[in-house]
Amino acid sequence: NRRDFVLRLPVISTGALLGASTLSLTACGGVAYLVPRGGDGEMAVAASEVPEGGALVQGPGMERPVYLRRDDDGAYVALLARCTHRGCQPDPVGDRLVCPCHGSEYDLKGSVLQGPAEEPLTRYPVRIQGNDVIVLLRGGAR
């Protein structure tokens, strides 16, 4: 399945397949998947690798990816792609994230637009370092 493939990909691609710092794949729905660098509670991707519509970023051992996008103000937003209703993975659809399991919808900053979910998506702090976007996984908040 997609999750197992993405989790194994860093081992497969370690230095041999690509000279790029991150690997970009495209999921079935057309959303880019990026394999980040880093560890110890941080994920790094090159800012140039994040497409206009955002990307799903998933490091080894992560149950669900983080949806990373640049908002209209130019700031990056990082949201855990885990519905707060039952834990399914919401997908980016236009200007929202939609959970395929029970229909919860979130705006692109993680706030609930339509239930049954009642809590917003977990949002992670993001910082820019050089040409990289760093997602700080230890500082997630709702």
N, CA and C of each residue as an Amber inpcrd file, in Angstrom:
protein
   426
   0.8350000  -1.1880000   0.0000000   0.0000000   0.0000000   0.0000000
   0.8750000   1.2460000   0.0000000   0.2580000   2.3930000  -0.1940000
   0.9770000   3.6630000  -0.3480000   1.8320000   3.9860000   0.8720000
   1.2860000   3.7990000   2.0730000   2.0220000   4.1400000   3.2910000
   3.2680000   3.2800000   3.4360000   3.1410000   1.9730000   3.2460000
   4.3080000   1.0910000   3.3550000   5.3680000   1.4330000   2.3200000
   4.9340000   1.7430000   1.1040000   5.8710000   2.1290000   0.0550000
   6.6530000   3.3810000   0.4490000   5.9410000   4.3950000   0.9370000
   6.5970000   5.6530000   1.3040000   7.5320000   5.4430000   2.4890000
   7.1500000   4.5850000   3.4320000   8.0130000   4.3250000   4.5860000
   9.3040000   3.6120000   4.1830000   9.2450000   2.7700000   3.1820000
  10.4320000   2.0250000   2.7470000  11.2990000   2.8080000   1.7600000
  10.7370000   3.8090000   1.1550000  11.4250000   4.5380000   0.0990000
  12.7620000   5.1460000   0.5210000  12.8970000   5.7470000   1.7220000
  14.2100000   6.3090000   2.0690000  15.3280000   5.2660000   2.0690000
  15.0040000   4.0280000   2.4420000  16.0070000   2.9720000   2.4490000
  16.3900000   2.6230000   1.0160000  15.4100000   2.5530000   0.1410000
  15.6560000   2.2000000  -1.2530000  16.4760000   3.2780000  -1.9500000
  16.1510000   4.5380000  -1.6540000  16.7400000   5.6220000  -2.4320000
  17.9890000   6.2390000  -1.8240000  18.4640000   5.7420000  -0.7370000
  19.5810000   6.3530000  -0.0550000  20.7720000   6.5570000  -0.9670000
  20.8730000   7.7600000  -1.4750000  22.0270000   8.1470000  -2.2690000
  22.1240000   7.4940000  -3.6320000  21.6180000   6.2960000  -3.8060000
  21.8410000   5.5720000  -5.0470000  20.9560000   6.0410000  -6.1940000
  19.6980000   6.2710000  -5.9330000  18.7840000   6.5800000  -7.0190000
  18.7370000   8.0490000  -7.3850000  18.8740000   8.9310000  -6.3970000
  18.6830000  10.3470000  -6.6660000  19.7990000  11.1920000  -6.0810000
  20.1060000  12.2680000  -6.7660000  21.0400000  13.2360000  -6.2200000
  20.3120000  14.3590000  -5.5120000  18.9860000  14.3880000  -5.6040000
  18.2030000  15.4620000  -4.9730000  18.1400000  15.2370000  -3.4770000
  17.8670000  16.3330000  -2.7510000  17.7890000  16.2430000  -1.2990000
  16.4750000  15.6450000  -0.8410000  15.4200000  15.7780000  -1.6230000
  14.1410000  15.1660000  -1.2840000  13.6400000  14.4120000  -2.4950000
  12.7190000  13.5050000  -2.2540000  12.1350000  12.7230000  -3.3290000
  10.6800000  13.1170000  -3.4510000  10.2250000  13.3490000  -4.6340000
   8.8430000  13.7420000  -4.8620000   8.1290000  12.6650000  -5.6590000
   7.0140000  12.2180000  -5.1180000   6.1450000  11.2670000  -5.7920000
   4.7890000  11.9250000  -5.9230000   3.9280000  11.3410000  -6.7030000
   2.5690000  11.8480000  -6.7960000   1.6120000  10.7370000  -6.4210000
   0.7110000  11.0290000  -5.4710000  -0.2880000  10.0670000  -5.0440000
  -1.3830000   9.9740000  -6.0950000  -2.2890000   9.0350000  -5.8920000
  -3.3750000   8.8000000  -6.8550000  -4.1820000  10.0600000  -7.1380000
  -4.4370000  10.8740000  -6.1320000  -5.2490000  12.0690000  -6.3050000
  -4.4810000  13.2420000  -6.8640000  -3.2290000  13.0570000  -7.2510000
  -2.4500000  14.1340000  -7.8150000  -1.7050000  14.9630000  -6.7850000
  -1.7720000  14.6050000  -5.5130000  -1.0710000  15.3390000  -4.4650000
   0.3600000  14.8140000  -4.3880000   1.3200000  15.7150000  -4.3660000
   2.7270000  15.3130000  -4.2790000   3.0300000  14.7350000  -2.9050000
   3.8450000  13.7080000  -2.8630000   4.3950000  13.1500000  -1.6310000
   5.8730000  13.4890000  -1.6120000   6.3500000  14.0460000  -0.5130000
   7.7650000  14.3520000  -0.3620000   8.3420000  13.5210000   0.7680000
   9.5130000  12.9580000   0.5380000  10.2280000  12.2330000   1.5840000
  11.2440000  13.2030000   2.1710000  11.0970000  13.5360000   3.4540000
  11.9460000  14.5670000   4.0540000  13.3010000  14.0490000   4.5090000
  14.1600000  15.0110000   4.8180000  15.4220000  14.7430000   5.5090000
  15.2070000  15.1030000   6.9730000  16.0980000  14.6550000   7.8070000
  16.0620000  15.0740000   9.2000000  15.6690000  13.9630000  10.1440000
  15.4790000  14.3610000  11.3560000  15.1370000  13.4410000  12.4220000
  15.0500000  14.2320000  13.7160000  14.9620000  13.5230000  14.8250000
  14.9120000  14.1650000  16.1360000  13.7910000  15.2070000  16.2090000
  12.6110000  14.8100000  15.7400000  11.4620000  15.6930000  15.8580000
  11.3450000  16.7800000  14.8090000  12.1620000  16.7100000  13.7440000
  12.1010000  17.7060000  12.6780000  12.1100000  17.0210000  11.3180000
  11.4090000  17.6170000  10.3800000  11.4480000  17.1660000   8.9880000
  11.8290000  18.3610000   8.1390000  12.7310000  18.1630000   7.1810000
  13.1630000  19.2380000   6.3000000  12.9300000  18.8550000   4.8530000
  12.3850000  19.7990000   4.0850000  12.2620000  19.6510000   2.6390000
  12.7030000  20.9640000   2.0080000  13.1940000  20.8860000   0.8020000
  13.5680000  22.1050000   0.0940000  12.2980000  22.8860000  -0.2440000
  12.3120000  24.1800000   0.0030000  11.1440000  25.0240000  -0.2850000
  10.7440000  24.9040000  -1.7520000  11.7180000  24.7520000  -2.6330000
  11.4370000  24.6460000  -4.0640000  10.6980000  23.3570000  -4.4280000
  10.7110000  22.3630000  -3.5440000  10.0440000  21.0890000  -3.7990000
   8.5630000  21.1130000  -3.4260000   8.1250000  22.1030000  -2.6430000
   6.7310000  22.1670000  -2.1980000   5.9040000  22.8290000  -3.3000000
   5.0230000  22.0590000  -3.9460000   4.2340000  22.6300000  -5.0370000
   3.2100000  23.6450000  -4.5250000   2.6930000  24.4360000  -5.4320000
   1.7300000  25.4800000  -5.0810000   0.5320000  24.9260000  -4.3130000
   0.0500000  23.7600000  -4.6800000  -1.1070000  23.1700000  -4.0100000
  -0.7770000  22.4130000  -2.7480000   0.4840000  22.4120000  -2.3410000
   0.8860000  21.6990000  -1.1340000   1.3250000  20.2840000  -1.4310000
   1.8320000  19.6250000  -0.3980000   2.3320000  18.2590000  -0.5300000
   2.1400000  17.5230000   0.7800000   2.1010000  16.2170000   0.6920000
   2.0980000  15.3630000   1.8710000   3.5470000  14.9740000   2.1410000
   3.9770000  15.1450000   3.3830000   5.3550000  14.8660000   3.7750000
   5.3080000  13.8050000   4.8620000   5.9930000  12.6870000   4.6300000
   5.9380000  11.5910000   5.5890000   7.3140000  10.9950000   5.7890000
   7.7790000  11.0640000   7.0130000   9.0650000  10.4960000   7.3580000
   8.9210000   9.0690000   7.8500000  10.0320000   8.3420000   7.9720000
  10.0090000   6.9640000   8.4570000   9.3500000   6.8780000   9.8330000
   8.5180000   5.8820000   9.9970000   7.8750000   5.6420000  11.2840000
   6.6360000   6.4760000  11.5580000   6.3060000   7.3930000  10.6740000
   5.1150000   8.2210000  10.8830000   3.8770000   7.4550000  10.4130000
   2.8430000   7.4300000  11.2540000   1.5980000   6.7510000  10.8990000
   0.8430000   7.4990000   9.8010000   0.8480000   8.8220000   9.8730000
   0.1560000   9.6590000   8.9010000   1.1100000  10.7620000   8.4370000
   0.9300000  11.2350000   7.2040000   1.7820000  12.3230000   6.7130000
   1.3430000  13.6790000   7.2610000   2.1650000  14.6550000   6.9980000
   1.8570000  16.0550000   7.3050000   1.5540000  16.7390000   5.9750000
   0.4610000  17.4880000   5.9430000   0.1250000  18.2650000   4.7470000
   0.8170000  19.6110000   4.8920000   1.7250000  19.9160000   3.9730000
   2.5260000  21.1410000   4.0160000   2.1890000  21.9860000   2.8060000
   1.8410000  23.2440000   3.0640000   1.5220000  24.1580000   1.9610000
   1.8810000  25.5740000   2.3660000   1.9810000  26.3940000   1.3570000
   2.2370000  27.8190000   1.5680000   0.8980000  28.5360000   1.4410000
   0.5380000  29.3560000   2.4490000  -0.7530000  30.0410000   2.3940000
  -0.6600000  31.3280000   1.5800000  -1.7700000  32.0280000   1.4810000
  -1.8270000  33.2370000   0.6580000  -0.8970000  34.3430000   1.1490000
  -0.5360000  34.3070000   2.4300000   0.3670000  35.3120000   3.0020000
   1.8380000  34.9450000   2.8180000   2.1020000  33.7730000   2.2470000
   3.4820000  33.3420000   2.0290000   4.0530000  32.5050000   3.1600000
   3.3010000  32.3420000   4.2510000   3.7630000  31.5230000   5.3730000
   3.4200000  30.0580000   5.1090000   4.2390000  29.1530000   5.6270000
   3.9700000  27.7300000   5.4780000   3.0710000  27.2480000   6.6090000
   2.1700000  26.3260000   6.2770000   1.2670000  25.7010000   7.2300000
   1.5170000  24.2020000   7.1610000   1.6630000  23.5590000   8.3190000
   1.8820000  22.1150000   8.3890000   0.8060000  21.5020000   9.2780000
   0.0030000  20.6040000   8.6990000  -1.1080000  19.9770000   9.4120000
  -0.9520000  18.4640000   9.3810000  -1.1580000  17.8260000  10.5250000
  -1.1570000  16.3730000  10.5560000  -2.3780000  15.8810000   9.7860000
  -2.1670000  15.0440000   8.7880000  -3.2630000  14.5330000   7.9570000
  -3.9010000  13.3380000   8.6650000  -4.5160000  13.6470000   9.8100000
  -5.2180000  12.6270000  10.6100000  -6.4970000  13.2580000  11.1300000
  -7.6300000  12.7960000  10.6160000  -8.9230000  13.3380000  11.0260000
  -9.1050000  13.1530000  12.5320000  -9.5920000  14.1800000  13.1810000
  -9.7740000  14.1290000  14.6320000 -11.0440000  13.3860000  15.0270000
 -11.8120000  12.9250000  14.0610000 -13.0140000  12.1480000  14.3620000
 -12.6620000  10.6860000  14.6010000 -12.0790000  10.0290000  13.6100000
 -11.7530000   8.6090000  13.7330000 -10.3580000   8.2550000  13.2360000
  -9.5520000   9.2470000  12.8820000  -8.1670000   8.9790000  12.5290000
  -7.8770000   8.6740000  11.0720000  -8.8650000   8.7710000  10.1980000
  -8.6120000   8.5540000   8.7730000  -7.7820000   9.7040000   8.2050000
  -7.2580000   9.5230000   7.0150000  -6.4220000  10.5430000   6.3880000
  -7.2450000  11.4320000   5.4730000  -7.4560000  12.7000000   5.8510000
  -8.1580000  13.6200000   4.9490000  -7.2630000  13.9750000   3.7670000
  -7.8960000  14.2010000   2.6300000  -7.1760000  14.5070000   1.4060000
  -7.4230000  15.9480000   0.9830000  -6.4180000  16.6130000   0.4310000
  -6.6250000  17.9660000  -0.0950000  -7.5560000  17.9140000  -1.3040000
  -8.6130000  18.7060000  -1.2320000  -9.5780000  18.8080000  -2.3230000
  -9.9190000  20.2860000  -2.4620000  -9.3520000  20.9280000  -3.4660000
  -9.6020000  22.3570000  -3.6560000  -9.0960000  23.1720000  -2.4800000
 -10.0070000  23.8970000  -1.8390000  -9.6320000  24.7780000  -0.7330000
  -9.8970000  24.1670000   0.6320000  -9.8920000  22.8360000   0.7060000
 -10.1560000  22.1740000   1.9910000  -9.5250000  20.7970000   2.0400000
  -9.5330000  20.2130000   3.2210000  -9.1070000  18.8330000   3.4170000
 -10.3700000  18.0480000   3.7540000 -10.6020000  16.9610000   3.0410000
 -11.8370000  16.2020000   3.1850000 -11.5070000  14.7790000   3.6290000
 -12.1650000  14.3500000   4.7120000 -11.9630000  12.9910000   5.2080000
 -12.8790000  12.0430000   4.4390000 -12.2970000  11.0180000   3.7960000
 -13.1050000  10.1000000   3.0000000 -13.9340000   9.1290000   3.8350000
 -13.6550000   9.0090000   5.1210000 -14.3500000   8.0190000   5.9460000
 -15.7530000   8.4630000   6.3610000 -15.8770000   9.6630000   6.9100000
 -17.1770000  10.1100000   7.4240000 -17.5430000  11.5200000   6.9850000
 -16.7410000  12.1190000   6.0920000 -17.1170000  13.3880000   5.4910000
 -16.7160000  14.6460000   6.2250000 -15.9070000  14.5550000   7.2650000
 -15.4490000  15.7850000   7.9330000 -14.6410000  16.6180000   6.9480000
 -14.7680000  17.9330000   7.0710000 -14.0210000  18.8410000   6.2090000
 -13.3180000  19.8850000   7.0670000 -12.0990000  20.2250000   6.6470000
 -11.2640000  21.1990000   7.3410000 -10.8150000  22.2510000   6.3450000
 -10.6090000  23.4820000   6.8320000 -10.0150000  24.4810000   5.9460000
  -8.5120000  24.2320000   5.8840000  -7.8030000  24.9930000   5.0820000
  -6.3750000  24.7460000   4.8660000  -5.4920000  25.2320000   6.0090000
  -6.1160000  25.6840000   7.0870000  -5.3760000  26.0030000   8.3180000
  -5.7270000  25.0110000   9.4210000  -6.5970000  24.0220000   9.0910000
  -6.9160000  22.9420000  10.0180000  -8.2100000  23.0810000  10.7900000
  -8.9160000  24.1960000  10.6600000 -10.1770000  24.3830000  11.3900000
 -11.2870000  23.5360000  10.7720000 -12.1870000  23.0520000  11.6260000
 -13.3080000  22.2330000  11.1630000 -14.3160000  23.1090000  10.4250000
 -14.6780000  22.6950000   9.2220000 -15.7230000  23.3560000   8.4510000
 -17.0310000  22.5830000   8.5420000 -16.9070000  21.2510000   8.6120000
 -18.0850000  20.3820000   8.6600000 -17.7220000  19.1160000   9.4090000
 -18.5790000  18.6730000  10.3100000 -18.3550000  17.4760000  11.1140000
 -18.6730000  16.2160000  10.3510000 -18.4970000  15.1150000  11.0590000
 -18.6470000  14.9280000  12.4860000 -17.4430000  15.3190000  13.3540000
 -16.2800000  15.5750000  12.7890000 -15.1370000  15.9990000  13.6190000
 -15.4930000  17.2900000  14.3470000 -15.0420000  17.3940000  15.5840000
 -15.2980000  18.5960000  16.3870000 -14.0270000  19.3720000  16.6960000
 -12.8790000  18.7100000  16.5820000 -11.5920000  19.3280000  16.9000000
 -10.8170000  19.6230000  15.6200000 -10.0220000  20.7020000  15.6260000
  -9.2010000  21.0090000  14.4480000  -8.0700000  19.9980000  14.2770000
  -7.4850000  19.9890000  13.1000000  -6.3140000  19.1540000  12.8420000
  -5.1330000  19.6700000  13.6620000  -4.2350000  18.7760000  14.0100000
  -3.0110000  19.1700000  14.7020000  -2.1600000  19.9890000  13.7440000
  -1.7080000  21.1380000  14.2190000  -0.8860000  22.0400000  13.4100000
   0.5120000  22.1030000  14.0190000   1.5290000  21.9980000  13.1660000
   2.9180000  22.0250000  13.6150000   3.5750000  23.3550000  13.2830000
   4.4560000  23.8200000  14.1650000   5.2320000  25.0180000  13.8410000
   6.1720000  24.7390000  12.6660000   6.4150000  25.7730000  11.8830000
   7.2860000  25.6760000  10.7090000   8.2810000  26.8230000  10.7660000
   9.5320000  26.5340000  10.4050000  10.5150000  27.6040000  10.2790000
  11.2690000  27.4290000   8.9720000  11.8100000  28.5210000   8.5040000
  12.6060000  28.5060000   7.2820000  14.0690000  28.5930000   7.6890000
  14.8910000  27.7410000   7.1090000  16.3250000  27.7550000   7.3690000
  17.0330000  27.6320000   6.0330000  17.5910000  28.7400000   5.5800000
  18.2050000  28.7500000   4.2560000  17.1370000  28.5160000   3.2020000
  17.3360000  27.4820000   2.3910000  16.3680000  27.1170000   1.3440000
  15.4190000  26.0100000   1.7840000  15.4590000  25.6430000   3.0590000
  14.6480000  24.5420000   3.5730000  13.4540000  25.0220000   4.3810000
  12.3930000  24.2320000   4.3190000  11.2350000  24.3910000   5.1930000
  11.3630000  23.2930000   6.2420000  11.3870000  23.6860000   7.5110000
  11.5510000  22.7430000   8.6100000  10.2290000  22.6540000   9.3670000
   9.6780000  21.4380000   9.4800000   8.4700000  21.1970000  10.2650000
   8.9170000  20.6550000  11.6110000   8.4930000  21.3330000  12.6860000
   8.8750000  20.9640000  14.0480000   7.7860000  20.0690000  14.6400000
   8.0100000  18.7650000  14.5930000   6.9880000  17.8060000  15.0010000
   6.7350000  17.7910000  16.5030000   7.6580000  18.2680000  17.2870000
   7.4780000  18.2470000  18.7370000   6.5400000  19.3350000  19.2280000
   6.2580000  20.3200000  18.4190000   5.4590000  21.4570000  18.8870000
   4.0430000  21.4820000  18.3790000   3.4700000  20.3270000  18.0410000
   2.1290000  20.3030000  17.4840000   1.0780000  20.7590000  18.4670000
   0.1200000  21.5060000  17.9950000  -0.9810000  21.9810000  18.8210000
  -2.2400000  22.0260000  17.9920000  -3.3560000  21.9920000  18.6570000
  -4.6320000  22.1010000  17.9490000  -5.0920000  23.5140000  17.9090000
